């Protein structure tokens, strides 16, 4: 799932005690992940799920 912003970007949405925007740590700060296409956002979601599934957390 992804949501579209007003400027046409896509933000991957993940489920963790509710639906939340995906964030990543960049330069010591948490930032919302923005993608140019829906396909890119869906790929990021898939990678996120695989990472957590493989890490057994």
Secondary structure by P-SEA (a helix, b strand, c coil): cccccccbbbbbbbbccccccbbbbccccccccccccaaaaaaaaaaaaaaaaaacc
